[in-house]
Amino acid sequence: MKRNGWFILLLILVVCTIGAIPGTQVNAAGENPIKIGMIADKTGVLAAYGYSHEKVLRAAVAKINKEGGIAGRPVKLIVEDTESKASVATLKFRKLVNTYGVDFIFDSNSSGIAIACCPIARELKTVYFPCAGATEISTTKGNRYVFQSPTCVREECKGAAKYAVEHIGKKWVTVVVNYSWGISNEKEFKKYVTKNGGKVLKSIRVPMMTSDFLPYLKGKIPKEADAVFFANFGSDFLSFIRDLYAIRPHIKKLGAVYVLSGHDPKKLGKPAEGLYCITPYPTTLAGLNTKANRIYRKIIGVDKNGVEIGTGKRFVLAYDWAVWEPLFALKRAIEKTGWKSRKDTPKVIKALEGMKCKESVEFPQGNMRIRAKDHLTITGLYVEQVYHGTLRVVARIPAKEVEFTPEVDRTKEPF
């Protein structure tokens, strides 16, 4: 009897010891968690984006866990800071996989970071959902393990070009930040505006974190130019519109996705009045007032004007949906394929390729599909305008107008 008692006590101690080892905990149903890694731009020039995206992904994980997890397994989110630097992000990507044993990775918002991490995703055979827009992610720089969860720059420029030529101007100048995302915008906007009967007279590239745009703008914008297409964000955006207004106060302006993110249009003043902006997701609830969107915004804690409830911070909403939606697409793929561990990852990839999703709380931006050949998200766009210090949607661009012929066929790539 004593011998049995000692054996039972020893067994309890062994179980408790195993449970104390990181990564071995199980839930009440005896299931290990599915580990999701996130490389978020928590500090550096993209910190506002990282804060917003992390909160949205945490809200998605909380919703899934509250509703029973994925295939009965809880989801565990592990976040690392990229510091808005590609060199840091690549190390953090490896850390998430090799040290923490994550199964899938989400974000970053930086195209430079995403492009740097794409080959690592393939090397480590880890499905990666970058929340960045450079076209190269779904063309020359991507691979079968990478799914571009937001719309890409080519979709955005193709979709907006017709509206730009017909409603804003025919003679354009482009001013972009001199890195992957900006250069992609410069190239794609020129291509599609030209196809729609417009013309780009001059292209200007400006280094990131430029506080004085006058040397790049003064005397550089042709007098006959009707409008400026620009791609910058954060403090660069504020400096740009200030200095452009100083030399050409009446020239029309169209911004790429992100440019208005995190800014209060009421505080931008005259330099931003009348400014147009491309977006895949309206900042205000009025721009997409659906039941699904109302519930989604409530869950992530954002009011009708895009302000975080409780803090008063303006959320970076342009691509927040593209952090939220791929997790639910992944959930669907895992449950469909019976994924158990990393050895089953090819099954998940095949399930994601060509997946169609209807508008719902899980997909609040609207109907979307993941194109099988290049892993690109296909969905509609909007054009917003600053009007008397508020944002209004002036155009809705359907998905069929943004789609282009894939350059690659990932389905033929080996795992």
Protein Blocks (a to p, Z undefined) as FASTA:
>chain_A
ZZmmmmmmmmmmmmmmmmmpghiaccfkopacddddddddfbcjklmmmmmmmmmmmmmm
mmmmmnnpaehiacddddddeklpaklmmmmmmmmmmmnopabdedjfbfklmmmmmmmm
mmnopacdddbfbfklmmmmmcfkbccfbacfklmmmmmmmmmmmmmomcdcdddddbfk
lmmmmmmmmmmmmmnopacfbdcdddehiablklmmgopacfklmbdcdddehjllmmmm
mmmmmmmmmbccdddehjlgoiafklnommlgopacddfbdfblkloccfklmmmmmmno
pafkopaehjlpacdfklmmmmmmmmmmmmmmmmmnopabfmlmmmmmmmmnopacdddf
klmnbpcdddfklopacddddddddeehiacdfbdcdfklmpccdfbdfklpcZZ
